[in-house]
């Protein structure tokens, strides 16, 4: 159902179907029925997110349910359910994440916190001038120095800082590129920049 044409009705029906699906999946944990593998796939997830999703995502792995969600930003989810705690529970239960270019500060900060920090080398430069005699030129209103010495010093040090800065998320990521934070099932792999291939490019290649 087109949400642009049937905004409220579309949300009501989609939310009902989502809750019915979640109930069916979790019911398997309390019965003797054989647990069936299932998948929940949602684009523009912030349009249908509810606070009950936090409870579902916390238990669905045991019910062998895979969730694939796409949203504009973490702020979109937070604004939709208006519950900071539920938002954090939903985000922390989504193990594998693909971050595309974004200007949303909340999304960037949460991504930075999850990826962590590292020791980065910093360099600072200081320039100083010493003069034995300084006079004020009343015509030009400038200071005139004689027998002056200029010294420049470099200072190199390390600082614990985020691995990826804000500019990386807002400027460095090109279209169809993302920063992948994924697991192989046993451990979290090192965050890596990936190039995504749109489906229509495959169609172009076939024609060529």
Steps between C-alpha positions, in 0.01 A plus 500: 500500500653829387583702812505822297137444396364328812730634772308419821324187371826364362674542835215333689486195273879466475541528877229240558664257257838559664364434852314191378821368344700569817241324715508196273880483517526537878212260565723219376723551805217420742360198316632163394472588135808466285663843465489613138760732355352833397602846384363848558595752229393864522593809299438842661471319832449826693155525342383182678721473810334460841634461854407129498771444237757531778362187671477311172858572391625396843350149458467434130847345452395210719202455268737495199361818346719719280427874489602727212407862564562823311439845646598857423674553835497400865330831575209395276442194722543705817255762378243236400479314832605790727673263741878521544527168685300306240704663221827387658371145554398477134836631377713281726315185390579567135846343488593557135484859380567683173540876541463712188580870473300698754481844657306377802715568806323242719564227243865603463560513875345158559706352215818655639430362848439150366813495284712640783817707530869461426824683573557761231815702444455877523743779408484856630708798379588807707658816361627770737679833451726682747619858450742710701347831394143564384353838408156613387476677169240770561438552129426140404400392854725194467771357724856519369747254649880502487743220572214251500529121501241258368492143624285208388442178693331170412330279753403142416265308733234227500135542589221247547244596236218342299624278216266671252434870546181688419627610159544138394127430538379835364754562220736211423241230429402520134168395348452119509783467755453409864691418817428138592491384862423129468552164669597163356298324768795455735649848528457858381713570195707814464286789368551522125392734222293315240383595154139402438389412147147620409280238335455713186876499433483124462227548241724747311791254506279224359396723211863589428 
